[in-house]
Amino acid sequence: MKQQNVSLDYVVKHLKQLDRVKDLTLVRGYHQIFEQYPGLHPDGFDDADSGWPEELRPVCAEMWRRAESLTSDVKPDQMYYINKAFRKLMVDSNRQKVGQRTITKGAVKA
């Protein structure tokens, strides 16, 4: 089993008891769904034509429940996963907008 999928595997094994899964584990497992199914979107996850695999819909439902709960540590912005590559592009783009330069392995990026 790959280390990166440990949280998702744990969440899937506990689909009938998602309320017992810790917030951080649920968030990590939920985000791994988007790595494996990059076309998914959390809005309308329960629509028949959403593309969400039936067995993973309860995970999204639990994330929404917690994100909307005042007592949960899950925040609404955690519903929308942005992968690492895209986050890096966003950071680089923001640096370019403010004129910052970054040095990467001897090369200067504007």
N, C-alpha and C positions, 0 to 999 in steps of 0.2 A: 504494500500500500504506500503510495507517495505521501510524503509528509504534508504537502500542500492540500491534500484532500481529507485529512484526518477530521477536521471539523464537520465537513459536509457528510462524511460517512457516519459520524456520530449522530448528527441531526436526523439523517434518513433512518437510522436504526431506532430512533426515538420518536418517530412521527406520531405515534399514538399518545405520547407523553410530552409534547413540545413545551407545555407549561412548566416542566421540570428542567428544561435545558437552560443553562446560564445565558444571560444576555450576550456576553462576548462570544461564546461558542456559537450561538444562534446567528449573530451578525457575520461571523467569519464563514460559517457554512452557507449562509444566504448569499454572501458575496461570491463564493466559489461557484454557485449556480450560474452566475453571469459569465464566469470564465469558461464554463463548459457549454453554455448556451448563450452566445453573445448577442443574439437578436431579441432576447426577452426584455420586457419592460414591466415594472411593477404595477403601473396603472392598468386597470382592467384585466388583471391576471386571471380573474375567474370567468372571463368571457370565453366561450367555446372556441373562438377563432384567435385567441391571444398567442397561441404557440407554446404556452406553458404546459409541460408534461403534467398529466393529472396527478401523479404521485408527489410532485413538488409544490403543488398549489397550497397545501396546508402550511408549508414553511413560509410562503409569502403572506398568507393570511395571519399567521402568528406574528410576523414582523410588523404588519400593519397594526395589529392589536396593541403590540408593545409600543410602537412609535407614537400611537395616539393616547397612550396611558400616561397619566401624570406620575405614576409610581415606578415606571420602568426607566432604565438607563439607556434604552434604545431611543435615538433621536430621529425625527422625521427625515433629516438629510441623509441618514444611513440607508434609507430605502432605495436611493438612487446610486448605484455602484458605478464608479469611474475607475477603470483599470489603471495599472501603474504607468503604462506607456502613454495613455492619454493625459494623466496627471502631469507627467514630465513635459509633455507638449504645452500644456496650459501654463506651467511655471515658466518655461522658456519663452513663451509668447508674452507673458506679463513682463518678463525682464526686458524684452525687446521694446515693449511699449514705453517703459520708463528709462530706456537707454542704458541699462546695466549691461555689463559684459561678464561672461563666464569663461573660464579657462578649462578646457577639456583635453587632457593628455597632450599638452604642449600646443594646442591650437586655441586661438582666441575666437570666441563666438560673440557676435554683436547682439 
